[in-house]
Amino acid sequence: MSEDKNDAVDESRRRFLGIAAAAGLAMPAGLIGNAARAVAAAVPEPWFTTRQIAAGDLDVGYVDAGPRGGQPVLLLHGWPYDIYSFVEVAPRLVAAGYRVIIPYLRGYGSTRFRSADTMRNGQQAALAVDMIALMDVLGIRQAILAGFDWGARTADIMAALWPERCRALVSVSGYLIGSQKLNEAPLPPEAELAWWYQFYFATERGRIGYDRNRKDFARLIWHSASPRWQFDEATFARSAAAFDNPDHVAIVIHNYRWRLGLAEGEARYDALEHKLADLPPIGVPTVTLEGDANGAPHPKPEAYAAKFRGRYAHHLIGGGIGHNLPQEAPAAFADAVLEAASFA
């Protein structure tokens, strides 16, 4: 799988495709290549606007684009990123006739807790339950799930625990379901070094430091996780605004402390976490992706391939692609969604 960023499309076709995508018109999947690349270039920024909806514990900020009758695709971002990781993926999928839903996770962007009394919980099961609640309130019985980082873990959990809600799966860095028990085991020193921020967040100094410097912190992670991605300041600032969420720091700190068993979760998720601790296999059709320059901690494909029991494919995306694969290689990510859909 490769990404060709230099396909030539005449101006009249660019305009037509931009209008089609903005209007949510379906196009044959066969046009996803050159045509969808033109869509991504032509669609204006205002098209990528958010809505709000009450779902479970949250008032969720989300993008909802494409034909309402199209096959739903739920795109899930990670940390420290936001919905703009998919800003060039979404038009490609809309051009192929899909309905694209892109939510801000809890603690990001315009997503807010509906009650001040709700625990600001970042444990893995909570994020997955959030997304099931969002699908429920939107009336989406089944969707293609696709994500990276926290989003890939959330999609993996949904596919494992609620396979009837997942038509197909795209997961960057593969199988990311974990458990507190699993995380008790020490890693080799080099691997522990890669998780330096997790140990920093375990301290009160780390919590205060992240709160005071969240945007500088995110910029550092962007550079280290994607060392060959030449993003500009405007691109970073557009996403960094999502970290101004009043619950952002609490969710991030709890997420990493919970992983190490340094923070308690909520009892209502205990049954789900018990299932996840067994590292359940995933039986839905799946495509996993990895960038050839991913500087973030990630497992090797051979370590997780056996966890996917349905039709399965893995692709290494070349060209210096790092951790934020959907934004760095949007055509490859969109193609993976189409491939996974074809498996279903």
N, C-alpha and C positions, 0 to 999 in steps of 0.2 A: 504494500500500500504506500503510495507516495502522494505528495502534495505539489501540484503545479500552480504556482502563483501568477504565472505570466500568460495565461490563455487570453487570446484576443477575441473580444466580442464587440460588434459594431454598436454605435451609440443608440440607434433606434431600439435595438434589442435590449440594451441595458435599461432604457427608460421603461419599456414594456414590462420587463421582469421586475423592476423596482416597484412599479405600480401594482403588479400582480401580487407580489409578496406583501406589500403594505395593506392591500385589501383582503388578504387571506385567501387568495384564489389557489386552487390545487393545480399542480402540474405533474405530468408523468414522471415517475422516478428516474426514467432514463435520461432526463435532462438535468439531473443533479450536478453533473460535472461542470462544464463551462458555464452553463446558464446560471446555476446557483452561485457560482463565484461572482458573477456579475450582479446578482441580487444583493449579495453581501456588501458590495461596493456601492450599490445604488440606493439602498434603503436609508432614509434619513434617520438621524438619531431620535427624534420625537416618537418614531414608531416603537421604540424600546422603552415604553413607559409602564409604570406599575399600577396595579389595582390593589385593593385591600379587601380581605374577607375573614370573617370569624371562623376559626377551625380549631376545635379542641381547646387547648390552653392559650392559643395565640390568636392575634389579629395579624394575619399573614400578608405581607407585601409580596406581590408576584406579577410576572408578565404572563399574559395569556394571548397567544398569537396564532394565526392560522384559522382554517375553517373549523367551525364548531363540530362538524360531522367527521372531521379527520381523526385518524388514529392518534390518541394522546401520547405525547412523549414528555416525561418529567425529567428536567435537567437540574442536577443538584451540585452546587458549588462546594468548595472547601475553605480551609483556613490557611492564610489570611487573604481570602479572595471574596468575590461576590458574584451577583448575577451577570455582570459584564464579562465574565469568563466565557459566556455563551453568546456574546453580541454578534459574532459572525457565524456561529453555528445555527442559531435560530432561523435566519432568513433562508438558509440552505434547506432546512427541514420544512419550513413553510412552503417553499417553492416545490417541494415534492409532495405536498398535500397533507402534511401532518399538522395536528394541533399541538403547539409547544407551550408547556407550562414551566416557568422558571421562578421558583420561590426564593426569597431570602430565608435562610435558616434562622432558627431562634438566636437572637443576639446580633443580628445583622440588618442593616438597612432600615426599612420602614416596618419590619416585623416587630410586634410588641406583645408582651404578656397581657392577657385580658384582666388579670387580677394581680394586685400588689402582693398578695399572700402566696402566690405560686412560687415554689422553689425555683431558683435560677439554676437549673440542672442541665449539665452538658453531657450526661452519660449517653452511650451509644443508642440504647433502646429508646430513650426519650425522643431523639431526633427522628427515628424511624416511625414512632407512633404519631409524631407531628405530621409526617407526610401521608400516612394512611388517613388521618383526619382531614387533611386538605383534599385528598382524592374523594373522600366521602362527601364533603360539602359541595364539591364541584360536580358531583354526580358521575365521577369517572370510576367505572367498575374495574377496568384493567388498563395499564399503561406500559409503554416501554420505559424503563428506568435507565438513566445514564448519568454518570458523575465521576468526580475525581476527589481525592483526599477525603475529607469528612463526607462529602457527597457520595463517593464511591462506597464507603463503609455503610452509609445509610441505605443506599440502593441494594447492596449485598444483603443486608439484614432483612429488608423488605422481601427480596426474592427468596430468601431462605425460610422465613417464618410465614409469609403470606404469598406463596407462589401463584395462587389464583388471582392475585392483583397485578402480577408482573407478566406481561406478554413476552418480553425479552429484556436482556440486561447488557449494558456496556459499562465496564468498570476499569478505570485507569488504575494500574498497579494491582489489578486482580482481586484476590480474596483478602479483605481487610478486616473481617470480623475478629474481635479479640475478646479477652476476658481479664478480670483482675488477677485471677489465679495464674493465667498464662504469663502475665506481665511481672509476676514475682521472680521469674528466672532471669538472672543477669545475662547480658549480651557480651560479646567480645568487646574489648576496649574501643576499637575503632567504631563499632556500631553504637556504643554508648555515647561517644563523642558527637555523633550525628544527631542525637536526641538531646543536646545540651539545653535547649529551651524548655524541655519538659521538666528537667531538674531545677531550672531557674524558676519556673512557675510553681514549683513545690514550696517555695519560700515566700514569706511575706514581702521580703525585698523584691522578689520577682513580680508579685502581684502589683505592688506600687509602681515598680519600674515599667511594667507593661501599660498600666493605666496612664502614666505620665508621657509615655513615648510610643503609644500604640502605632502611629503612622510610620515613625522611623523604624520601629521594630518590623512592621510589615514590609517595608521597603528592603530591609536587610534579608528577610526570608525570601522575598521575590528574587533577589539577586543570587542568593546561595542555592535556592531550589531550582532556579532556571538560569544557570550561569551564562548561557549564550543567547538569552532572550533580550533583545535591545528595545525594551519598552521606553516610551517617553514619559515625561512628567505628567502630561495631561492624562494619559492612560492610567497612570498610577493614581492620580488625584481623583479621577472619576470613581474608582473602586474604593479608595481609602475613605471616602465619605461614609461608606457603609459601617465603618468601625466606630462612628460617633454614636451608634445605638447605645442607649443608657444601660443595657444589660450585656453589652458585648464582653467587657472584661470579666464579669462574673461567670458567664457561660464558658469562655475560653479557659479560665483558670480552673473551674470545676471539671471541665472535660479532661484536662491533663492530670489533675490530681486524682480524679476518679480512676483513671487508667492504672495508676500506681497503687491504688488502694489507700490513698491518703485522704480521701473524702468519701462520705457515704452517698449512695444514690437514694432513690425513693422506693419504698416497699412495693408500690403499685407496679414497678417494673421487675420485681424479683423473679417472677416466673419466666419472663422473657429472657432475662439475663442468664437464668439457669439453662435454658435451651441454647443460648448463644455460647455459653462456656463449653459446650460439647462440640463446638465448631461444626455446625450442621452443613452438609453438602448443599449445593445449589443445583436444582434440576432444570431450571428454565434455560432456553437458548441464550447463549452468552458469547460476547466478544470482549476480550480483554486487550488493553493497549498499554504500551510503555514507551516513553520518550528516550531517545538514545543519550540524552544529556540531563537526565533527571538527577538533580543534586540533593533531593530530599530522601530521607530513609524510605526504602521500599523493598519488598520481597522480590526474589528472583522468580521468573515465570514458572520454572520447573518445580518450585516449592509449592505452588498452589494449583497447578493445572488439574490435578486429580480431584479437587474439590468441586469442579464443575462437571456435572453428570449428564447434562443435556448436550445438544449439538453445540460445539465449542470451536472458537478460533482465537488465536492470539497474534497480534501484530506489533512489531517494533517499529516505531515511527522515527525515521532518520532526519538528518539535517540540523542537529543541535537542539532538538525539542526537549524542554525541561518538564517540570512538575505540573505546570498549569497548561496541560496539553490541549484542552479545548480552545483556549485563546491563542496559543502558539501555533497550533495546527488545526484550525477549524474545519478544513475540508476533510482531513483524515478522521476527525471525530464524527462529523456528520455522516461520512461514508460508513463508519463502524455502526452507527445507529441503523442505517439502511440495511447493512449486512445482517445485523442481529434480527431485524424485522423479517428479513427474508428467510431466516431459520425457523421462525415461529409457524 
